Amino acid sequence: MFDFSCFLTDTYAIALTSALLLALLYLCLYYGLYHMRVGRHHPAPSPDAPADSALPPISVVLTAMNDSAWLKENLVYLLEQDYPDFEIVVVDYISQDDTQFVLKLLSDYYPNLKIVSFKGDQTLKEDVNLFQGKKYPLSIGIKCAKNDILLLADPDCIPQNPHWLHGMVEGYQKTGTQIVAGYCGITRTKTPLGWLQQYDNLAYSAHYLGSILLGHPYTASGRNLSYRRSFFFQQGGFISHYDVADGADDLFVYQNARKDNIAISIEPQACLAADPYRTFGQWHESRRRRVATRNRHSLASRLAEQLPTLANLLFYAAATLLLLQACLPWPVVAILVALKWAWQIICFSRLTRRFHGGWIHWAAPLMEIYFIIANTILLLLPLRNNKRFK
């Protein structure tokens, strides 16, 4: 029999056990409300699909800087989407590689490709971009787009099928929708770095998509994002945060998304995918950029985003101290940890099933422990605000 007599007099044991149970309860709710909810999400049944003639025209906007390799490989998949009326607007921002030649060659075959070049145009020079990052060239691309519904992606993203435009435009079925958040996955690989990126992308996507479903939107991924051109200009575009390099997606959604004007579209035909970064340094820099604008968020928003990490820290710290101090029989602690891991794997498996993540849910508890440490370090390190494009 287990001995629980210490709880009659030992306030230290009571506090640690209470912390362990509270953290466990929160994490179980979190996995269910975010991982499970996003994995099981299906849009409300819609009426009969509209005829092609009734579908709204779309402008896909890409910004490219020295991305000739990606454009050569991926742009044709965008240009050959099965959709009646769309254009691809590519902003070539002072590229020094073969980007302009790749675009010119493709434009000879695809009349729906519109090229906006900063090279050779006296009105669009590098020194015009007094602001940082890609917000200025992206704004130029949006201004040059002719259609009201915009889709944003990156040159390294590739649609999973020829119906991406159909899938994303379905997010506008609800009246009043101005923003549609999508999902961009990471191509599966057989390397540890690729596995880490897969897990990180799934967990991060589940958090922002789940927040939208719960009515508290705070960010989205610019790798698969849509909003109305008219809404973009009504809200002042990126003017309020032109002074920071990042946040073309994060800060725009944070400042302008409300529970009644944003929707998600994560059906298989609406998803994109991108290859994982090849080096840890490239991936680390992308993760730093992801949190670089969080100081522009409210304290409540930042705290809500960090609560899962804090709860995990509390859970594992309390479990470790209970074991070291022998305050609670080790089989009881082991059962509680096993229950957490089992529920986490079950909920995360819904994500991997929906987004074709393979076996990664089986490693979710171990991956999570790694990211508890990695994310804590990431938040403690000073963030650079360099003038960068990507």
C-alpha positions in Angstrom: 0.0 0.0 0.0 1.2 3.5 -0.7 1.9 5.8 2.3 0.2 9.2 2.0 0.5 10.2 5.7 2.9 13.0 4.8 0.0 15.0 3.4 -1.4 15.4 6.9 1.5 17.6 8.1 3.8 18.3 5.2 2.7 21.5 3.5 5.6 21.2 1.1 4.3 17.9 -0.3 0.8 19.3 -0.5 2.0 22.3 -2.5 4.1 20.3 -4.9 1.3 17.7 -5.5 -1.2 20.5 -6.0 1.1 22.2 -8.5 1.6 18.8 -10.3 -2.2 18.2 -10.5 -3.0 21.7 -11.6 -0.4 21.6 -14.4 -1.6 18.2 -15.5 -5.2 19.4 -15.6 -4.3 22.5 -17.6 -2.1 20.5 -20.1 -4.8 17.9 -20.7 -7.3 20.7 -21.4 -4.8 22.4 -23.7 -4.0 19.3 -25.7 -7.8 18.7 -26.1 -8.7 22.3 -27.0 -5.8 22.9 -29.4 -4.2 19.7 -30.7 -7.4 17.6 -30.7 -9.7 20.4 -31.8 -7.6 21.4 -34.7 -7.0 17.8 -35.8 -10.7 17.1 -35.7 -11.9 20.4 -37.2 -14.2 20.3 -40.2 -15.9 23.3 -41.6 -19.7 23.6 -41.4 -21.5 21.9 -44.3 -21.8 24.3 -47.2 -24.4 24.5 -49.9 -23.7 23.2 -53.3 -20.3 24.3 -54.7 -20.7 27.5 -56.8 -20.1 27.3 -60.5 -16.7 28.4 -61.8 -18.3 31.6 -63.1 -19.4 32.5 -59.5 -16.0 32.0 -57.9 -14.2 35.3 -57.0 -11.0 36.2 -58.8 -7.8 35.8 -56.8 -4.4 37.4 -56.7 -1.5 35.4 -55.3 1.3 37.6 -54.1 4.9 36.4 -53.6 8.0 38.4 -52.7 11.3 37.0 -54.0 14.9 37.9 -53.4 17.5 35.6 -54.9 15.0 32.8 -55.0 15.5 31.6 -58.6 16.0 28.0 -57.5 12.7 27.9 -55.6 10.8 29.8 -58.3 12.1 27.5 -61.0 11.0 24.5 -59.0 7.7 25.6 -57.5 6.1 28.5 -59.3 4.7 26.4 -62.1 2.6 24.5 -59.5 1.0 27.9 -58.6 0.6 29.0 -62.2 -1.2 25.8 -63.1 -3.8 25.8 -60.4 -7.3 24.6 -61.4 -9.1 27.9 -60.9 -11.1 30.0 -63.4 -9.7 33.5 -62.7 -6.4 34.2 -60.9 -3.1 35.9 -61.3 0.3 35.3 -59.7 2.1 38.6 -58.7 5.8 38.1 -58.0 7.7 41.0 -56.6 11.4 40.6 -57.6 13.1 42.7 -54.9 16.6 43.6 -56.2 17.6 39.9 -56.8 21.2 39.3 -57.8 20.7 35.8 -59.1 18.7 34.5 -62.1 15.3 35.4 -60.7 14.5 37.9 -63.4 15.4 35.4 -66.1 13.3 32.6 -64.6 10.3 35.0 -64.3 10.7 36.3 -67.8 10.8 32.8 -69.2 7.7 31.7 -67.3 5.8 34.9 -68.3 6.2 33.9 -71.9 4.2 30.8 -71.3 1.8 32.0 -68.5 -0.1 35.2 -69.2 -1.5 35.2 -65.6 2.0 35.9 -64.2 2.6 39.5 -63.3 6.2 40.6 -62.5 6.9 43.6 -60.4 10.7 44.2 -60.6 12.7 46.5 -58.4 15.6 46.2 -60.8 15.9 48.6 -63.6 12.9 50.6 -62.5 13.9 54.1 -61.5 10.9 54.4 -59.1 11.7 51.1 -57.3 15.2 51.1 -56.0 16.8 49.6 -53.0 17.2 52.9 -51.2 13.4 53.5 -51.5 12.9 50.8 -48.9 13.6 53.0 -45.9 11.7 50.5 -43.8 12.9 47.1 -42.9 12.2 43.6 -44.1 9.9 42.6 -46.9 6.9 44.7 -45.9 7.6 47.4 -48.5 8.0 45.1 -51.5 5.0 43.1 -50.3 2.9 46.3 -50.1 3.9 47.1 -53.6 2.8 43.6 -54.7 -0.5 44.1 -53.0 -0.9 47.5 -54.6 -0.2 46.0 -58.1 -2.7 43.1 -57.6 -5.9 43.6 -59.5 -8.2 41.3 -57.4 -9.7 41.9 -53.9 -9.0 38.4 -52.5 -5.3 38.0 -51.9 -3.3 34.8 -51.1 0.2 35.1 -49.7 2.9 32.5 -49.8 6.6 32.1 -50.1 8.6 30.9 -53.1 9.7 27.8 -51.3 6.0 26.7 -50.7 4.3 24.3 -52.9 0.6 23.4 -53.1 -0.3 19.8 -52.2 -2.7 19.6 -55.2 -4.1 21.8 -58.0 -7.1 23.0 -55.8 -5.3 25.2 -53.3 -7.1 28.3 -54.5 -10.4 26.5 -54.2 -9.6 25.4 -50.7 -8.5 28.8 -49.4 -11.4 30.7 -51.0 -13.8 28.4 -49.2 -12.8 30.2 -46.0 -14.8 33.2 -47.1 -18.1 31.4 -47.0 -19.0 33.1 -43.7 -20.3 36.6 -44.2 -18.0 39.3 -42.8 -14.8 37.2 -43.2 -11.8 39.4 -44.1 -8.9 37.1 -43.2 -8.4 33.3 -43.8 -5.6 31.5 -42.1 -4.2 28.4 -43.7 -1.6 25.7 -42.9 1.8 25.2 -44.4 3.5 21.9 -43.5 7.1 20.7 -43.5 8.0 18.0 -46.0 8.8 14.8 -44.2 12.4 13.8 -44.0 14.4 11.1 -42.3 16.8 13.4 -40.3 16.5 14.5 -36.7 16.6 18.1 -37.7 13.6 17.5 -40.0 11.7 15.7 -37.3 12.2 18.6 -34.9 11.0 21.1 -37.6 7.9 18.9 -38.2 7.0 18.8 -34.6 7.6 22.5 -34.0 5.6 23.5 -37.1 2.7 21.2 -36.1 2.6 22.4 -32.5 2.9 26.1 -33.4 0.3 25.8 -36.1 -2.1 24.0 -33.7 -1.7 26.9 -31.2 -2.5 29.8 -33.6 -5.2 27.8 -35.4 -6.7 26.6 -32.1 -6.7 30.2 -30.8 -8.7 31.3 -33.9 -11.2 28.5 -33.3 -11.6 29.6 -29.7 -12.3 33.2 -30.7 -8.9 34.7 -29.7 -6.9 35.2 -32.9 -3.4 36.5 -32.3 -1.3 35.5 -35.3 -1.1 33.4 -38.5 1.5 32.1 -40.9 2.4 34.3 -43.9 3.3 31.1 -45.7 -0.4 30.4 -46.3 -2.5 33.4 -45.5 -5.3 35.3 -47.3 -7.1 38.6 -46.7 -9.0 41.1 -48.7 -7.1 43.8 -50.5 -9.7 46.4 -49.6 -9.4 45.4 -45.9 -5.6 45.7 -46.0 -5.8 49.3 -47.2 -8.7 50.1 -44.9 -6.6 49.0 -41.9 -3.5 51.0 -43.1 -1.5 48.0 -44.2 1.8 47.7 -42.4 2.2 51.4 -41.6 1.9 51.0 -37.8 4.8 48.5 -37.7 7.0 49.5 -40.6 9.8 50.2 -38.2 10.4 46.5 -37.4 11.8 44.0 -39.9 9.3 41.2 -39.2 5.6 40.9 -38.6 4.1 41.2 -42.1 1.9 38.4 -41.1 2.1 38.3 -37.3 1.4 42.0 -36.5 -1.1 42.5 -39.2 -3.2 39.6 -38.0 -2.7 40.6 -34.3 -3.8 44.1 -34.9 -6.7 43.5 -37.2 -8.1 40.0 -36.7 -11.3 39.6 -34.6 -13.2 36.5 -33.8 -16.0 37.5 -36.3 -13.7 38.5 -39.2 -11.2 35.6 -39.4 -11.6 32.0 -40.4 -9.4 29.0 -41.0 -9.1 26.7 -44.0 -7.2 23.6 -43.3 -8.8 21.0 -45.5 -6.3 18.9 -47.5 -6.7 20.9 -50.7 -6.0 24.2 -48.9 -2.6 23.2 -47.5 0.9 24.1 -48.7 4.2 22.4 -47.8 7.8 23.6 -47.7 11.1 21.7 -47.4 12.8 21.9 -44.0 15.8 24.1 -43.4 19.0 22.3 -44.1 21.0 23.6 -41.2 20.2 24.2 -37.5 21.4 27.8 -37.9 18.9 28.6 -40.6 16.1 27.0 -38.7 17.1 28.8 -35.5 17.0 32.1 -37.2 13.5 31.4 -38.6 12.3 30.7 -35.1 13.9 33.9 -33.8 12.0 35.8 -36.5 8.8 34.2 -35.4 9.0 35.6 -31.9 10.8 38.9 -32.9 7.6 40.9 -32.8 6.1 39.5 -29.6 7.0 42.7 -27.7 4.3 44.4 -29.8 1.7 42.0 -28.4 -0.1 42.8 -25.1 1.1 41.2 -21.9 -2.0 39.0 -21.7 -1.4 37.7 -25.3 2.2 36.9 -24.6 1.3 35.2 -21.3 -1.4 33.1 -23.0 1.1 32.0 -25.6 3.6 31.0 -23.0 1.2 29.2 -20.6 1.8 25.7 -22.1 5.5 26.0 -21.7 5.1 27.4 -18.1 2.7 24.6 -17.3 5.1 22.0 -18.6 7.9 23.5 -16.6 5.8 23.4 -13.5 4.6 19.8 -14.2 8.1 18.3 -14.7 9.7 20.4 -11.9 7.0 19.3 -9.4 7.3 15.7 -10.5 11.1 15.7 -10.1 11.0 17.4 -6.7 8.3 14.9 -5.4 10.6 12.0 -6.5 13.8 13.5 -5.1 12.2 14.4 -1.8 10.2 11.1 -1.6 7.1 13.2 -0.9 4.9 11.0 -3.1 5.4 7.3 -3.9 7.2 7.0 -7.3 4.6 4.7 -8.9 2.0 7.4 -8.4 4.2 10.0 -10.0 5.0 7.6 -12.8 1.3 7.0 -13.4 0.5 10.7 -13.6 3.4 11.3 -16.1 2.2 8.3 -18.1 -1.3 9.6 -18.2 -0.1 13.0 -19.5 2.1 11.4 -22.2 -0.7 9.0 -23.3 -3.3 11.9 -23.7 -0.7 14.1 -25.4 0.1 11.3 -27.9 -3.6 10.7 -28.6 -4.3 14.4 -29.2 -1.2 15.0 -31.3 -2.0 12.0 -33.4 -5.0 13.9 -34.6 -2.7 16.6 -35.9 -0.4 14.1 -37.7 -3.3 12.3 -39.2 -4.9 15.5 -40.6 -1.6 17.0 -41.8 0.2 13.8 -42.8 2.8 14.1 -40.1 3.7 10.4 -40.1 4.9 8.9 -36.8 5.9 12.1 -35.1 3.1 12.0 -32.5 4.8 9.0 -30.8 7.8 11.2 -30.0 5.7 14.2 -28.9 6.5 14.0 -25.2 10.3 13.9 -25.8 10.0 16.6 -28.5 8.1 18.8 -26.1 10.8 18.4 -23.4 13.4 19.6 -25.9 11.3 22.6 -26.9 10.6 23.6 -23.3 14.4 24.2 -23.0 14.8 25.6 -26.5 11.9 28.0 -26.3 13.0 29.3 -22.9 16.4 30.0 -24.3 14.9 31.6 -27.3 12.9 34.0 -25.2 15.8 34.9 -23.0 18.2 35.7 -25.8 18.1 39.3 -27.1 16.4 39.7 -30.4 18.1 41.5 -33.2 16.1 43.9 -35.3 18.3 43.8 -38.4 17.3 45.1 -41.8 16.5 41.8 -43.4 14.2 40.6 -46.2 13.2 37.1 -45.2 
